[in-house]
Amino acid sequence: MRQEEAGRPVACVIGNPFLPWAIDVAHDAGIPSAVLWVQSCAVFSLYYHHVHCLVEFPAEDDLDARVKLPGLPAISVADVPSFLLPSNPYKLLADEIRKQFRNIHKASWVFVNSFSELELDVVNALRGVSPPPPPLIPVGPLVELEEEEDSAVRGDMLRAADDCVAWLDEQAQRSVVYASLGSVVVLAAEELAELAYGLASSGRPFLWVVRADCSAMLPEGYLDSIVGRGMVVPWSPQDLVLAHPSTACFLTHCGWNSTLETIAAGVPVVAFPQWGDQGTDAKYLVEEFHMGVRIGAPLRRDAVREAVNHAVAGPDAGAMVENARAWSAAAKTAMASGGSSDRHVQAFVDNVMARASGARGEKDHVAVEH
């Protein structure tokens, strides 16, 4: 209201789904709104179908059952987002996510941190769902695609970045295993030890990110035993590491941001998902995008060693690299001027401007590639 009185009427409100009141305010004021969904289109579809009871999800203990949704491959219970399962311990967070999806019909659009070439089948299939969600508009990948000369990191982080890159510079091309399970996941001491010995026994140089509060759980004498062939750090500049020519594969928890970063960099993965959307992301990376292998739980050193060696030098390693590089090229094309995500953003801006000027009609629709 104040903006309108000042001669600057609000044409659109864009918010995070975890701030559902933003959509409510815009809806009550008659202002178009959009939300930014920061996980995959596939995960959006799973949540949407579950919350609106559009398909029956099998019992959690039925390991052979599959969830079948339009535009998605058959999903096992193990790969369904964990917040949808009865065993999920984070009930409050799951309830908040459900509230988002019950409220999402008030939004005019849903921006998705993905790109059409990656998930076009899902986007197209959601158009035929009843009741339909707001149109999904892929605008990603919203990650750093090129190394910037003017780094955003400063101080200790800048020194850590320099240390990581300097160490990578000393390694042979496509030789290094990069391992990072994100900033949230905390492995049990036994699993941390299994991962430690698995990486060390692979015979390959490795850069491993271990949270500072977890480093004390490393096996006694481990850091001394890997001098010269392994580097353990509390933080790394992940985009720079993945873009480095020495990096051969990424042992990852498969969070969506890490998934997009490795796709953008064209680096094969060793997938070890933990919770949330990570199982779904891992399935897509390994079985749909064909750019990696997967380790199951519980974590065992032999499985780590075998998976790493498979991803770097196994019979399918060459194909994984080719697929990863093809997806990387597609991601960069999508974000380039005139690419699919670039066109989607421009079409959205044109649509908002047309609505604001009262010129409704064909421009009410933001065209997404079919």
C-alpha positions in Angstrom: 0.0 0.0 0.0 2.8 2.4 0.9 4.6 1.7 -2.3 1.5 2.3 -4.3 0.9 5.6 -2.6 4.5 6.6 -3.4 3.9 5.9 -7.1 5.8 2.6 -7.0 3.0 0.0 -7.1 4.3 -3.6 -6.4 3.9 -5.6 -9.6 5.0 -9.0 -8.1 6.1 -10.6 -4.8 8.8 -13.3 -4.9 9.4 -15.3 -1.8 10.8 -18.4 -0.3 8.3 -21.3 0.3 9.3 -21.2 4.0 7.8 -17.7 4.2 4.2 -18.7 3.2 2.8 -15.4 4.6 4.4 -13.6 1.7 2.1 -15.5 -0.7 -0.9 -14.8 1.6 -0.1 -11.1 1.7 0.2 -10.9 -2.1 -2.9 -13.0 -2.6 -5.0 -10.8 -0.3 -3.7 -7.7 -2.0 -4.4 -9.0 -5.5 -0.7 -9.0 -6.4 0.8 -11.8 -8.5 3.4 -13.8 -6.6 6.1 -16.4 -7.2 7.9 -18.8 -4.9 11.5 -20.1 -5.5 11.6 -23.9 -5.0 15.3 -24.8 -4.3 15.0 -28.5 -4.8 14.3 -30.5 -8.0 11.2 -30.6 -10.1 11.0 -34.3 -9.3 11.0 -33.7 -5.6 8.4 -31.0 -6.0 6.1 -33.5 -7.8 6.5 -36.1 -5.1 5.6 -33.6 -2.4 2.7 -32.2 -4.4 1.2 -35.6 -5.2 1.6 -36.8 -1.6 0.1 -33.7 0.1 -2.8 -33.5 -2.3 -3.4 -37.3 -2.0 -3.2 -37.7 -5.8 -1.5 -41.1 -5.6 -1.1 -43.8 -3.0 2.4 -44.0 -1.5 3.3 -47.6 -0.4 4.1 -48.6 3.2 7.6 -47.7 4.3 8.5 -51.3 5.0 7.5 -52.4 1.5 10.9 -52.3 0.0 9.8 -53.8 -3.3 7.0 -51.2 -3.9 7.4 -48.3 -6.3 5.8 -44.9 -6.5 4.8 -44.2 -10.0 4.1 -40.5 -11.0 3.7 -38.9 -14.4 7.0 -37.8 -15.8 9.1 -39.6 -13.2 10.8 -43.0 -13.1 9.4 -45.5 -10.7 10.7 -44.4 -7.2 11.4 -46.9 -4.4 10.4 -46.1 -0.9 14.1 -45.7 0.0 14.3 -42.9 -2.6 11.2 -41.0 -1.5 12.0 -37.8 0.4 12.4 -38.9 4.0 10.1 -36.1 5.3 7.2 -38.0 3.7 7.9 -41.2 5.7 6.4 -42.1 9.0 9.9 -42.7 10.5 10.9 -39.1 9.8 12.1 -37.7 13.1 11.7 -34.1 12.0 8.0 -33.8 12.3 7.8 -30.0 12.6 9.9 -29.5 9.4 7.7 -32.0 7.6 4.6 -30.2 8.7 6.0 -26.9 7.4 6.7 -28.4 4.0 3.1 -29.8 3.9 1.8 -26.3 4.7 3.8 -24.9 1.9 2.1 -27.2 -0.6 -1.4 -26.7 0.8 -0.8 -23.0 0.3 1.0 -23.0 -3.0 -2.1 -22.6 -5.2 -2.1 -18.9 -4.1 1.1 -18.3 -6.1 1.1 -17.4 -9.7 4.3 -19.2 -10.6 6.9 -21.5 -9.0 10.6 -20.8 -10.0 12.6 -24.0 -9.8 16.4 -24.2 -9.4 16.7 -26.6 -12.3 16.7 -26.3 -16.1 14.4 -27.6 -18.7 16.8 -29.9 -20.4 17.4 -31.7 -17.1 13.7 -32.2 -16.0 11.5 -31.4 -18.9 9.4 -34.6 -18.5 8.5 -33.7 -15.0 7.6 -30.1 -15.8 5.4 -31.2 -18.7 3.7 -33.9 -16.7 2.7 -31.5 -13.9 0.7 -29.5 -16.4 -1.7 -32.4 -16.6 -2.1 -32.9 -12.9 -5.5 -32.1 -11.3 -5.7 -29.9 -9.3 -2.8 -28.3 -11.1 0.1 -26.6 -9.3 1.1 -23.1 -10.4 3.3 -23.3 -13.6 6.8 -24.4 -12.8 9.5 -22.2 -14.4 13.0 -23.6 -14.5 15.5 -20.8 -14.0 18.7 -22.6 -13.0 21.1 -24.0 -12.3 21.6 -21.2 -9.8 25.2 -22.0 -9.1 28.5 -20.5 -10.1 29.3 -21.8 -13.6 32.7 -20.2 -14.1 35.6 -19.4 -11.8 35.6 -15.7 -10.9 38.8 -13.8 -10.6 37.4 -11.7 -7.8 36.6 -14.5 -5.3 33.8 -13.9 -2.8 35.7 -15.6 0.0 37.8 -13.6 2.4 40.2 -14.1 5.3 40.5 -17.6 6.7 38.2 -18.9 4.0 40.3 -17.4 1.3 43.4 -19.0 2.7 41.6 -22.3 2.9 40.5 -21.9 -0.7 44.1 -21.1 -1.8 45.4 -24.2 0.1 42.9 -26.5 -1.5 43.5 -25.2 -5.0 47.3 -25.2 -4.5 47.1 -28.9 -3.4 45.0 -29.8 -6.4 47.4 -28.0 -8.7 50.1 -30.6 -7.6 47.9 -33.6 -8.6 47.6 -35.3 -12.0 44.5 -34.5 -14.1 41.4 -36.5 -13.2 43.1 -38.2 -10.3 41.6 -36.7 -7.2 38.6 -38.0 -5.3 36.7 -35.1 -3.7 34.6 -36.1 -0.7 32.1 -33.8 1.1 28.8 -34.8 2.8 27.6 -31.2 3.3 27.4 -29.0 6.3 24.4 -30.8 8.0 25.1 -34.5 7.9 27.1 -35.9 10.8 28.3 -39.5 10.4 28.6 -41.8 13.4 32.2 -42.4 14.5 32.1 -45.9 13.0 30.9 -44.7 9.6 33.4 -41.8 9.6 36.2 -44.4 10.2 34.9 -46.6 7.4 34.9 -43.6 5.0 38.4 -42.6 6.2 39.9 -46.0 5.6 37.9 -46.5 2.3 39.4 -43.3 0.9 42.9 -44.1 2.1 42.8 -47.7 0.6 41.6 -46.5 -2.8 45.2 -45.7 -3.7 44.0 -42.4 -5.1 44.7 -38.8 -3.9 41.7 -37.4 -2.1 40.5 -34.1 -0.8 38.0 -34.7 2.1 35.9 -32.1 3.9 35.3 -33.0 7.5 33.5 -30.6 9.7 35.7 -29.1 12.4 33.5 -30.5 15.2 33.9 -34.0 13.7 37.6 -34.1 13.1 38.3 -35.4 16.6 36.4 -38.6 15.6 39.0 -39.5 12.9 40.9 -42.6 13.7 44.0 -42.0 15.8 47.1 -41.4 13.6 45.0 -41.1 10.5 46.1 -37.7 9.4 49.7 -38.6 9.7 49.2 -41.8 7.7 47.8 -39.9 4.7 50.4 -37.2 4.4 51.3 -36.7 0.8 48.3 -38.5 -0.7 45.3 -37.1 1.1 44.1 -33.7 2.4 41.5 -33.3 5.1 40.0 -29.8 5.5 37.1 -28.3 7.5 35.8 -26.3 4.5 36.5 -26.1 0.8 35.6 -23.8 -2.1 33.4 -26.5 -3.7 32.8 -24.8 -7.0 36.5 -24.3 -7.5 37.3 -27.8 -6.5 34.7 -29.3 -8.8 35.9 -27.1 -11.7 39.5 -28.1 -11.2 41.0 -30.4 -13.9 42.5 -32.7 -11.2 39.1 -33.6 -9.7 38.0 -37.0 -11.0 34.9 -37.7 -9.0 32.7 -36.3 -6.2 31.7 -38.4 -3.2 28.6 -36.5 -2.2 25.5 -36.7 0.0 23.5 -35.5 -3.1 21.9 -32.4 -1.6 20.3 -30.5 -4.5 22.8 -27.6 -4.5 25.7 -30.1 -4.6 24.0 -32.0 -7.3 23.6 -29.0 -9.5 27.2 -27.9 -8.8 28.6 -31.3 -9.9 26.3 -31.3 -13.0 27.4 -27.8 -13.9 31.1 -28.9 -13.5 30.7 -32.1 -15.4 32.1 -34.3 -12.6 30.9 -37.9 -12.0 29.7 -38.8 -8.5 29.8 -41.5 -5.9 26.4 -41.0 -4.3 25.8 -41.5 -0.6 22.5 -40.0 0.3 21.4 -39.5 3.9 18.0 -37.8 4.3 15.5 -35.3 2.9 15.5 -35.1 -0.9 19.0 -36.7 -1.2 17.7 -40.3 -2.1 15.7 -38.9 -5.0 18.6 -36.8 -6.2 21.0 -39.8 -6.0 18.6 -41.9 -8.1 18.5 -39.3 -10.8 22.3 -38.8 -10.8 23.0 -42.5 -11.1 20.0 -44.1 -12.9 18.7 -41.2 -15.0 21.6 -38.9 -15.7 24.1 -41.9 -15.8 26.9 -40.0 -14.2 27.8 -42.0 -11.2 27.6 -44.9 -8.8 25.9 -45.3 -5.5 27.0 -46.6 -2.0 24.4 -48.1 0.3 24.1 -47.8 4.0 25.7 -48.8 6.3 28.9 -47.4 5.0 31.8 -49.9 4.7 35.4 -49.2 3.6 35.4 -51.9 0.9 32.3 -50.4 -0.6 33.8 -46.9 -0.6 37.0 -48.2 -2.2 35.2 -50.1 -4.9 32.8 -47.3 -5.7 35.6 -44.7 -6.0 37.6 -47.0 -8.2 34.6 -47.7 -10.4 33.8 -44.1 -10.8 37.4 -43.1 -11.7 38.7 -46.1 -13.7 35.9 -48.7 -13.9 34.5 -50.1 -17.2 31.8 -47.4 -17.1 34.0 -44.5 -16.1 34.5 -43.1 -19.6 30.7 -43.1 -20.2 30.1 -41.4 -16.9 32.5 -38.7 -17.8 30.9 -38.2 -21.2 27.5 -38.0 -19.7 28.6 -35.6 -17.0 30.2 -33.3 -19.5 27.1 -33.4 -21.7 25.0 -32.3 -18.8 27.5 -29.6 -17.9 27.3 -28.2 -21.5 23.5 -28.3 -21.3 23.5 -26.4 -17.9 25.8 -23.7 -19.3 23.7 -23.4 -22.4 20.5 -23.0 -20.3 22.0 -20.1 -18.3 23.7 -18.4 -21.3 22.1 -15.5 -23.1 19.2 -16.9 -25.1 19.3 -20.2 -23.2 16.2 -21.8 -21.8 16.5 -20.5 -18.3 17.5 -17.0 -19.6 14.4 -17.0 -21.8 12.2 -18.1 -18.9 13.3 -15.2 -16.7 12.8 -12.7 -19.5 9.4 -14.1 -20.3 8.5 -13.8 -16.6 9.6 -10.2 -16.5 7.6 -9.4 -19.7 4.6 -11.1 -18.2 4.8 -9.1 -15.0 5.2 -5.9 -16.9 2.3 -6.7 -19.1 0.1 -7.5 -16.1 1.2 -4.3 -14.4 0.3 -2.2 -17.4 -3.1 -3.9 -17.8 -2.2 -5.6 -21.1 -3.3 -9.1 -20.2 -3.8 -11.9 -22.7 -1.3 -14.1 -24.2 1.4 -12.7 -22.0 -0.3 -14.0 -18.9 1.5 -17.3 -19.7 5.2 -17.7 -19.2 6.2 -20.1 -22.0 8.3 -23.1 -20.8 9.9 -25.4 -23.4 7.9 -28.5 -24.2 
